[in-house]
């Protein structure tokens, strides 16, 4: 069978680190308050000359180098982002040009914090059906440009960054590597719980992020638990078979609550939220790359990816590395 096989990963972060103590000097908050409620200790914030496209390009280039891909061999780029450089053209085309991959397919995908899971599902489908042979799937965000820095309940939660997968369509045995199963969902009824209050066709402004945190937390734990079970059932495996779970890094309390609901041991959950905060579509590939680099995720491992974001959107994907 043909599967989308992971060949390499990469990530990128802005130069500037902003700690909780730094934020406490600007808004009415404290390190203790942030850590207790979120587990976040610091985040990276994009500065002058840094944008979604520059972070995405750096992460994608690192993934290509890890995979041994030449630029001309990449014929698909899917970039998940809620913070594009411009309304158009797609930020993916800027990344494509910067990498020298011109001529193939390149487009942006918007599903907020679930964006990388959606992008991975789309790329997987296109690789398996022969529309492309090699793909870069990227999650990249500069949420610091859309948060309200006077709203202490939201501005402390987010950071900037990017992560990328380099994938290749390969004929493998049933027990071979690749993306094994993906399930994606959306429910627009809950849009008002997590949204940006601007847009080209409504306010003609970028707008700022607005969130009702308590309601989002409650939906996140339920939705993520259900979609993880859905993927496990579809793949015919149990949670005990998983080597790792790489969740969207929104809040340490959500990660812990989801793990308890599924009876997953804490040591199998990859956590980077303390260092990066919530980087939206970038959080899953960024955390995955960190775990590859430090040796936790190894070839042959069975890894579950999951996320939930504004919309609401949510999903999960299972792959064998």
N, C-alpha and C positions, 0 to 999 in steps of 0.2 A: 504494500500500500504506500501511497505518497503521503508524507507528513511534512509539516513545517518544523524543521529541526533547528534548535538554537545552536549557533556557531560562535557567538561572542556577545559580550555585554560591555557597556560603557556608561559613565556618568560624568556630570559636571556640576560644579557649584560656583556661585559668585565668590569674589574675593573677601567681601565684608561679612564678618560674623557679628551678630547682634545677640547679646545675652539677655536673660530676663532682667538682670540688674540694669543693663542699658535702657531697657524699656521702662523700668520703674522710675527712671529719671525724666521720662517724657509723658507718661500717663499714670493715672492712679491705680497702680498695681504693685505686686511684689513677687520676688522669686518664689517664695513659699506658696502664695496663692496660685500661681501658674503651675508649679510642679504638682501640687496636691490635686488639682482639677484636670490636668492634661498630661503630665509626665514630661512636658517640654522644658528644656533647659536653655536652648539657644536655637537660632535659625540663621540662614544665610540670606542676605538681602542684596539684590542687584544694584550696582552703582552705574556711574557714567560709562557709556560704551558697552554695557552689558544689557542684553535683551533676551527674549525668548528664543530668537533665532540663533544668537551666538552660543547660548547654553546648549541648545539642541544640536547645533553643529559640532560642538566639542564632544558631547556625549556620543553622537553618532560616529564621529571619526574614531573615537576610542573603541567602539564596538566593531567597526570595520577592521581596525588593526588587530583586534583580538581574534577576529574570524579569518583574517587573511584575505579579505575581499578587496579587489581592485575597484576603484570608483566606477569604471565602465561596466562592471558586472552586476551592479545593483540596478534593478529595473522597477523597483517599487519602494516608495517612501510614504508611510502613513504617520502623521504627526498629530498626536492628541494634545490639545491645548484649549484652555478657556481664556488665555491671554495672548492672542496673536500679535505680531508686530504691527500689522495693519488690518483693516477690515478686509481688504484684498490687495494684492494677490495673497494666496495661501502662503503661510510661513514655511510650509514644506518645500515650496519651490525655491525659496531663498536658501534653505538648507541644501537642497539638491544642487543648486548652482555653486555654493561654497565648497561642497564636497567634490564637484566635478562629475556628478552622476547624471548629467543632463540627457534628456531624451526618453526617459522612462515615465512611469506614473508617479505623481506626487500630489498629495492633497492633505488638508487638515481635517480633523474629526473633533467634534465638540460633544463631550459627555461628562465634562467636569472631572470630578475625582475618580470616576469609573472610566475615564477616557482611554487609559492605556489598555484596559481589558477589552473595551470595544474595538480599539485599533488592532489589538492582537487577534481578535476574532475575525475582523475583516481581512487582515493580511493572511491569516491561516487559510481562510476560504479561497482567496485569490491564488495562493501558492498551490493548494491542493488541486485546484481546477485548471492550472496551467496558464493563468493570466500573467504570472511572473515566476521567475526562478529564484531570485534573491531579493530580500526585503530588509529595510530598516524600519523598525517600529519604535517610535520615539514618544516619550511623554516629557513635556517641557512647559514650565510655567514661570511667570513673574507676578505672583499674586500680590507682591508688595505694592504694585502699581494700582490695584483696585480695592485694597482694604481701606477702611476709614480709620486713620491713625488717631482719631479722637474717641473711638469706640473700644474701650478696654476689653470688652467681652469677645471681640473678634480679632483685633489687630495682633494680639499675642499668639494667635493660633497658627499663623501661616508663614511660609518661607518660600524662597525661590530655588529652582534647581532643574536638572534634567537627567533622564536616564534613557538608555536605548538597548534594544535587542537587534542583533544581526541574525536573520533567519534564512534558511535555504530549503527549497523543495527537494526532498530526498526519498527514494524508495527504500523502505525499511520493513523489517519483520514486525509482526504484531506486538512483540515485546520490546521493540526497538525504541529509540528516542523520538522526541517531538511533542507537539501539542496533541493531547489525547482527547480532551473534552472541554467545551466552553458553554456556559449558559449566561445569557444577558437579559436584563429586564429594565422596564421604565414605567413610571406611574406619574403622569403630569398633575394629578390631583394635589400632590404635595409640593409643587413648585414654590409656593409662597413661604415655605419654611426655610429655604436656602436659595438665594438668588442675588443677582446684581441689579440695582435699580436704575439701569440705563441701557441704551442701545441705539444703533443708527436709525431704526425705523420708528422708535417711540419717543425718546428724549433727545436724540442727536448728540448724546454724550456717552462717555465710557461708563459712568456710574460707579457705585461703590457696593461692596459685598454686604449683604444683610442676612442674618441667620437667627433662628430660634433654636438655640442649642439643645435645650432639654428635649424638645420633640424630635430633633434630628437624631440624638443619641438613642432614643427609644426605638425609632424605626431602623436605625443602623444595626443594632444587635439582632433584631428579629430577621431583617432581610438578609443580612450576611450569613447568619446561621442556616437559613433555609436554602440559599443558593449554593452554599458549600455542600450541603447534603444532596442537593439536586445533581451536582457535578459528580460527587462520589458514586451516587447510584447509577448515573449514566455510564460511568467508567467501570462499574462493577468492582469497586474496591471499598475498603473501610477507612475511617479516619486513622486507625492504628497503622495502616500501610504507608502513610505519608512520612517522608523524611523531614519536610519543612513546610511551613505556611508563611507566605510573604503577603501580609495584608496591607491595604491602604493605611498609611501612617497618619491618621487623623487625631487620635487621642488614645493614650495608653489605657484608659478605662474602658474604651470600646474594645480594644484588642483583648484585654483580660476577660471582659464579660463574654465576648464571642467564644474565646477558648474554653471557658468554663461551661458554656451552653453545649458545646460539642465534645466535652470531656477530653480536650487536647492538652497535653502537658505544656507548660509554659516554655520549657527549653526548646520546643520545636517551632516557636513563633519568632520570626525575624523582626526585631524592633530597632528602628532608627529615629523614631519620633522625637526622642530626647535631644538629638543632635540637629535634626533638619526641620522639625515642626511639620506642619501639613503642607506639602508641596503639590497637592492636588494630583493631576495626571502624571506627574513625575515621580510620585512617592513609591509606587510599586517597583518600577525598573531601577530606581535609585537604590532602594533597600536591597533589591536582588543583587545588583552589582557589588555593593559593599560586602554582602555575604559570600559572593564568589571570590572577591579579592582577598578576604581574610581566611578563606579555606573552608568555610562551613558548607556551602553548597558545592558539591562535587559531581563529576560525570556519573550518570546512572541514578542519581537521586530523583525521587518522586516529589514534585513541588506543587503546592496549590497557591495560586494567586487570587486575591479577591479585593473588591473595593465597592464603595457606595458614594454617590455624590448628588449634587443638585439636580433637580428634575422631577422626582428622584430618578436616578439611574443606579443600577447595581448589577454586579456580575462576578463570575469566578471562572478561572481557567486552570486546568491541570496539565502539567507537562513533565515529561521525563527528560532530564538534562542529558 
